[in-house]
């Protein structure tokens, strides 16, 4: 009886070591970057497709688009409002840098929203979007082979309860970036927001702009689901 009692803990220990070893082997299959440290985030990423320095390919759960996802970011999923999906036509998510502000606040975040829109109303919506946030409707506009892209950025701050917008990038590096990407072959659109308001590295303005523009240009809508 005593021999059996001694054997049981040894078996349990052996099983635990085996399970731990399998877990370590599975984890070692993923890149050693923050995005893959989070199990929810890694569900969207292609571990074998590092598309550029600092980015991996992100595939929407709707199956409607892919884009570049920054490797130092993780999707927020503490509650059901942080990641929202409705069938294959709507998806909204927010991701934050794993770096933290010294006070414990999120340093910055990226928000992406997939929806559908009537192309005939595009100019009206774009004007409302940028004028509503920046007080002016003068976004940059360019096209890729499959998308139309609108972009603007500015420095936003509050004085009391009043919001102020400064467009002079020579004086203040932008802390708010907005992009609107429309598919040329369907009614699918993606709206992107990048909030860098807690990052006080003012000399990083150009670098952040290039980073955000790379993400805008990386969006690929699924043409198999597009109506021509």
NUTITI-446086 format. One line per 10 residues: number of its first residue (from 1); their letters; for each residue x, y, z of N, C-alpha, C. Coordinates in steps of 0.2 Angstrom, whole numbers, always signed. Each point is the difference from the previous one (the first is absolute). Example, Ala and Ser with C-alpha at 12.3 -4.5 7.8 and 13.67 -1.06 7.14 Angstrom:
! residues 2
1) as) +66:-28:+39:-4:+6:+0:+4:+6:+0 | -2:+5:-4:+4:+6:+1:-4:+5:+3
END
This chain:
! residues 228
1) xxxxxxxxxx) +4:-6:+0:-4:+6:+0:+4:+6:+0 | +6:+0:+4:+4:+6:+0:+4:+1:-6 | +1:-6:-4:+4:+1:-6:-5:+3:-5 | -6:-1:+0:-5:+3:-5:-1:+7:+2 | +0:+2:+6:+0:+7:+2:+5:+4:-2 | +6:-3:+0:+6:+4:-3:+0:+0:-7 | -3:-5:-4:+1:+0:-7:-5:+6:-3 | -6:+1:+3:-5:+5:-2:+3:+7:-1 | +3:+2:+5:+3:+7:-1:+6:+0:-5 | +3:-5:-1:+5:+0:-5:-3:+0:-7
11) xxxxxxxxxx) -6:-4:-1:-3:+0:-6:-3:+7:-2 | -3:+4:+5:-3:+6:+0:+6:+5:-2 | +6:+0:+3:+5:+4:-2:+3:-1:-7 | +0:-6:-2:+2:-2:-7:-5:+3:-5 | -6:-1:+1:-5:+3:-4:+0:+7:-1 | +1:+4:+6:+1:+7:+0:+6:+2:-4 | +5:-4:+1:+6:+2:-4:-1:-1:-8 | -3:-5:-1:-2:-2:-7:-4:+6:-3 | -5:+2:+3:-5:+5:-2:+4:+7:-1 | +4:+1:+5:+4:+6:+0:+5:+0:-6
21) xxxxxxxxxx) +3:-5:-1:+4:-1:-6:-3:+1:-7 | -6:-3:+0:-4:+1:-6:-2:+8:-1 | -2:+3:+5:-2:+7:+0:+6:+4:-2 | +5:-1:+3:+6:+4:-2:+2:-1:-8 | -1:-6:-2:+2:-2:-7:-5:+4:-5 | -7:+0:+2:-5:+4:-3:+1:+7:+0 | +2:+3:+6:+1:+7:+0:+7:+2:-4 | +4:-4:+0:+7:+2:-4:-2:+0:-8 | -5:-2:-2:-2:+0:-7:-2:+7:-2 | -2:+5:+5:-2:+6:-1:+6:+5:+0
31) xxxxxxxxxx) +0:+6:-4:+5:+5:+1:+0:+3:+7 | +6:+2:+2:+1:+2:+7:-1:+8:+0 | -6:+2:-2:-2:+7:+0:-7:+1:+4 | -1:+6:+3:-6:+1:+4:-7:-3:-3 | -1:+1:-7:-6:-1:-3:-1:-8:+1 | +5:-4:+0:-2:-7:+0:+1:-3:+8 | +1:+5:+4:+0:-2:+7:-7:+0:+3 | -5:+3:-4:-7:+0:+2:-4:-5:-4 | -3:-5:+3:-3:-5:-4:-6:+2:-4 | -3:+5:+2:-6:+3:-4:+3:+3:-6
41) xxxxxxxxxx) +5:+4:+0:+3:+4:-5:+3:-5:-5 | +3:-5:+2:+3:-5:-5:-5:-3:-4 | -6:-1:+2:-5:-3:-4:-1:+3:-7 | +2:+7:+0:-1:+4:-6:+6:+0:-5 | +5:-2:+3:+7:+1:-3:+3:-6:-4 | +3:+1:-5:+4:-5:-4:+7:+0:+3 | +2:-5:+4:+6:+0:+3:+6:-1:-5 | -2:-3:-6:+5:-1:-5:+1:+6:-5 | -4:+5:+1:+0:+6:-5:+2:+6:+3 | +6:+1:+2:+2:+7:+2:+1:+4:-6
51) xxxxxxxxxx) -5:+5:-1:+0:+3:-7:+5:+6:+0 | +2:+2:+5:+5:+6:+0:+3:+0:+7 | +5:+4:+1:+3:+1:+7:-5:+3:+4 | -2:-4:+6:-4:+2:+5:-7:-1:-2 | -2:-4:-5:-7:-1:-2:-1:-8:-1 | -6:-3:+1:-2:-6:-2:-7:+1:-3 | -2:-5:-5:-6:+0:-3:-6:-1:+5 | -5:+4:+0:-6:-1:+4:-5:-1:-5 | -4:-6:+2:-6:-2:-4:-6:+1:+4 | -5:+4:-3:-6:+1:+4:-4:-6:+0
61) xxxxxxxxxx) -4:-1:+6:-4:-5:+1:-6:+0:-5 | -2:+6:-3:-5:+0:-5:+2:-3:-6 | +6:-1:-1:+3:-2:-7:+0:+5:-5 | -1:+6:+2:-1:+6:-5:+6:+3:-2 | +5:+0:+4:+7:+4:-1:+5:-3:+4 | +6:+2:-2:+7:-1:+3:+3:+7:+1 | +5:+0:+4:+4:+6:+1:+6:-1:+4 | +4:+5:+1:+6:-1:+4:-2:+1:+7 | +3:-4:+5:-1:+1:+7:+6:+1:+4 | +1:+6:+4:+7:+1:+3:+1:-5:+5
71) xxxxxxxxxx) +6:-3:+0:+2:-5:+4:+0:+1:+8 | +1:+7:+1:+0:+2:+7:-7:+1:+3 | -5:-1:-4:-7:+1:+3:-3:-6:+1 | -6:+1:+4:-4:-6:+2:-7:+2:+0 | -5:-4:-3:-7:+2:+0:-3:+0:+7 | -4:+5:+2:-3:+1:+6:-6:-5:+0 | -1:-4:+5:-6:-4:+0:-2:-2:+7 | +0:+5:+5:-2:-1:+7:-7:+0:+0 | -4:+3:-5:-7:+0:+1:-3:-1:-8 | -6:-1:+0:-3:-2:-7:-1:+6:-4
81) xxxxxxxxxx) +2:+6:+2:-1:+6:-4:+7:+2:-3 | +5:-3:+2:+7:+1:-3:+1:-3:-6 | -3:-6:-1:+0:-3:-7:-7:-2:-2 | -2:+3:-5:-7:-1:-2:-1:-2:-8 | -3:-5:-1:-1:-3:-7:-8:-2:-1 | -2:+2:-6:-7:-2:-2:+0:-3:-7 | -1:-6:+0:+0:-4:-6:+7:+1:-4 | -1:+2:-7:+6:+1:-3:+1:+7:-3 | -4:+5:+3:-1:+7:-3:+3:+5:+5 | +0:-2:+6:+2:+5:+5:+5:-3:+5
91) xxxxxxxxxx) +6:+4:+2:+4:-2:+5:+4:+6:+3 | +1:+0:+6:+3:+6:+3:+5:-3:+6 | +6:+2:+0:+5:-2:+5:+4:+6:+1 | +3:-1:+6:+5:+5:+3:+6:-4:+2 | +6:+3:-2:+6:-3:+3:+5:+5:+3 | +3:-2:+5:+5:+5:+3:+7:-3:+1 | +4:+5:+0:+7:-2:+1:+1:-3:+7 | +4:-5:+1:+1:-3:+6:+4:+5:+5 | +3:+5:-3:+4:+4:+4:-5:+5:+4 | +2:+1:+6:-4:+4:+4:+2:+7:+2
101) xxxxxxxxxx) -4:+5:+1:+2:+6:+2:+2:+0:+7 | +4:+4:+3:+3:+0:+7:-6:+0:+5 | -6:+3:-2:-5:+0:+5:-5:-6:-1 | +2:-5:-5:-4:-6:+0:-5:+1:-6 | -1:+5:-3:-5:+1:-5:+3:-3:-7 | -4:-2:-4:+2:-3:-7:+4:+6:-3 | +5:-2:-3:+4:+5:-4:-3:+2:-6 | -3:-4:-4:-4:+2:-6:-4:-6:-2 | -5:+1:-5:-4:-5:-2:-1:+1:-8 | -2:-6:-3:-2:+0:-7:-7:-3:+0
111) xxxxxxxxxx) -5:+3:-3:-6:-2:-1:-2:-1:-7 | -3:-6:-2:-2:-1:-7:-7:-3:+0 | -4:+3:-5:-7:-1:-1:-2:-2:-7 | -2:-6:-1:-2:-2:-7:-8:+1:+0 | -2:+3:-5:-8:+1:-1:-1:+0:-8 | -6:+2:-1:-2:+0:-7:-3:+7:-1 | +1:+3:-6:-2:+7:-2:-2:+1:-7 | -4:+4:-2:-2:+2:-7:+5:+4:-3 | +3:-2:-5:+5:+4:-3:-2:+7:-2 | -6:+1:-2:-3:+6:-2:+0:+5:+6
121) xxxxxxxxxx) +0:-3:+6:+0:+5:+6:+7:+1:+3 | +5:-3:-3:+7:+0:+2:+3:+7:+2 | -1:+4:-5:+3:+7:+1:-4:+4:+6 | -6:-2:+1:-4:+3:+5:+3:-2:+7 | +1:-7:+0:+2:-3:+7:+7:+2:+1 | +4:+0:-5:+7:+2:+2:+1:+7:+2 | -4:+5:-3:+0:+7:+2:-2:+0:+8 | -6:-4:+1:-2:+0:+7:+5:-2:+5 | +3:-6:-2:+5:-3:+4:+6:+5:+2 | +3:+3:-5:+6:+4:+2:-2:+7:+2
131) xxxxxxxxxx) -5:+2:-2:-2:+7:+3:-3:-1:+7 | -3:-5:+1:-2:-1:+7:+5:-1:+5 | +6:-3:-2:+5:-1:+5:+5:+5:+0 | +2:+3:-6:+5:+5:-1:-2:+7:-2 | -7:+0:-1:-2:+7:-1:+1:+2:-7 | +3:-4:-4:+1:+2:-7:+0:-7:-5 | -2:+1:-6:-1:-5:-4:+5:+0:-6 | +6:-1:+2:+6:+0:-5:+5:-6:+1 | -3:-6:-1:+4:-6:+1:+4:-1:-6 | +6:-3:+1:+4:-3:-6:-4:-6:-3
141) xxxxxxxxxx) +0:+0:-7:-3:-6:-3:+4:-3:-5 | +1:-6:+0:+3:-4:-5:-3:-7:-1 | +2:-3:-6:-3:-7:-1:+5:-5:-1 | -2:-6:+2:+4:-6:-2:-3:-3:-6 | +2:-6:-2:-3:-4:-5:-8:-1:+2 | -1:-1:+6:-7:-3:+2:-3:+5:+5 | +3:+5:+2:-3:+4:+6:+0:+7:-2 | -4:+4:+4:+1:+7:+0:+1:+2:+7 | +5:+4:+2:+2:+1:+6:+0:+8:+2 | -3:+2:+6:+0:+7:+2:+4:+0:+7
151) xxxxxxxxxx) +3:+5:+1:+5:+0:+6:+1:+7:+3 | +0:+1:+6:+1:+7:+3:+3:-2:+7 | +3:+5:+3:+3:+0:+7:+1:+7:+3 | -1:+0:+6:+1:+7:+3:+1:-1:+8 | +2:+5:+3:+1:+0:+7:-6:+2:+4 | -3:-4:+4:-6:+2:+4:+2:+0:+7 | -3:+6:+3:+1:+0:+7:-7:+4:+3 | +0:-1:+7:-6:+3:+3:+2:+6:+4 | -3:+5:+0:+1:+6:+5:-7:+1:+4 | +0:-3:+6:-6:-1:+3:-4:-5:-3
161) xxxxxxxxxx) -6:+2:-2:-4:-5:-4:+0:+1:-7 | +3:+5:-2:+0:+2:-7:+6:-4:-4 | -2:-3:-6:+5:-3:-4:+4:+4:-5 | +6:+0:+0:+4:+4:-5:+3:-4:-5 | +1:+2:-6:+3:-4:-5:+6:+5:-3 | +6:-3:-1:+5:+3:-3:+3:-4:-6 | +0:+3:-6:+2:-3:-6:+7:+1:-2 | +3:+5:+4:+7:+2:-2:+5:-5:+2 | +2:-5:-4:+4:-6:+2:+7:+3:+2 | +2:+6:-2:+7:+2:+2:+0:+3:+7
171) xxxxxxxxxx) -6:+1:+3:+0:+2:+7:-2:-6:+4 | -5:-4:-2:-2:-5:+4:+0:-7:-4 | +3:-5:+2:-1:-6:-3:-7:-3:+1 | -3:-2:-5:-7:-3:+1:+0:-5:+5 | -6:-1:+4:-1:-5:+4:-6:-4:-1 | -4:+2:-6:-6:-3:-2:+0:-1:-7 | +0:-6:-3:+0:-2:-7:-6:-4:-2 | -3:+2:-5:-6:-3:-3:+0:-2:-7 | -2:-6:-2:+0:-2:-6:-6:-3:-2 | -2:+0:-7:-6:-2:-2:+2:-4:-7
181) xxxxxxxxxx) -2:-6:+0:+2:-5:-6:-6:-3:-3 | -1:+2:-6:-6:-3:-4:+2:-5:-5 | -3:-6:-1:+1:-4:-5:-3:+2:-6 | +4:+0:-6:-3:+2:-6:-5:-5:-3 | +0:-6:+2:-4:-5:-3:-6:-2:+4 | -1:+3:+6:-6:-2:+4:-2:+6:+4 | -5:-1:+4:-2:+5:+5:+4:+0:+7 | +5:-4:+0:+4:-1:+7:+4:+6:+1 | +1:+3:+6:+4:+5:+2:+3:-2:+7 | +6:+3:+1:+3:-1:+6:+2:+7:+3
191) xxxxxxxxxx) -2:+2:+6:+2:+6:+3:+5:-2:+6 | +6:+4:+0:+5:-1:+5:+2:+6:+4 | +1:-1:+6:+2:+6:+4:+6:-3:+4 | +5:+5:+1:+6:-1:+4:+1:+5:+5 | -1:-1:+6:+1:+5:+5:+6:-1:+4 | +4:+5:-1:+7:+0:+3:+1:+6:+5 | -6:+2:+3:+0:+6:+4:+4:-1:+7 | +2:-6:+2:+3:+0:+6:+8:-1:-1 | +2:+0:-7:+7:-1:-1:+2:+7:-1 | +5:+2:+4:+3:+7:-1:+6:+1:-4
201) xxxxxxxxxx) +2:-5:-4:+6:+0:-4:-2:+4:-6 | +1:+6:+0:-2:+5:-5:+4:-1:-6 | +6:-3:+0:+4:-1:-5:-1:-6:-4 | -6:-3:+2:-2:-7:-4:-5:+1:-4 | -2:+7:-2:-6:+1:-4:+0:-3:-7 | +6:+1:-3:+0:-2:-7:+1:-8:+0 | +3:-3:+5:+1:-7:+0:-7:-3:+1 | -4:+3:+5:-7:-3:+1:-4:+1:-6 | +0:+5:-4:-4:+1:-6:+2:-5:-5 | +6:-1:-1:+2:-6:-5:-2:-6:+2
211) xxxxxxxxxx) +0:-2:+7:-3:-6:+3:-7:-1:-2 | -4:+5:+1:-7:+0:-1:-2:-1:-7 | +4:+4:-4:-2:+0:-8:+2:-7:-2 | +5:-3:+2:+2:-7:-2:-6:-5:+2 | -3:+1:+6:-6:-4:+1:-6:+1:-4 | -1:+6:-2:-5:+2:-5:+1:-3:-6 | +6:+0:-3:+1:-3:-6:+0:-7:+0 | +1:-3:+5:+0:-8:+1:-7:-3:-1 | -5:+4:+1:-7:-3:+0:-1:-3:-7 | -2:-7:+1:-2:-3:-6:-7:-3:+1
221) xxxxxxxx) -5:+2:-4:-7:-3:+1:+0:-6:-4 | -5:-5:+2:+0:-6:-3:-5:+1:-6 | +3:-1:-6:-3:+2:-6:-5:-6:-2 | +1:-6:+3:-5:-5:-1:-7:+1:+2 | +0:+4:+5:-6:+2:+3:-3:+7:-2 | +4:+3:-5:-2:+6:-3:-5:-1:-5 | -5:+5:-1:-5:+0:-5:+3:+5:-5 | +0:-2:-7:+3:+5:-5:-6:+2:-4
END
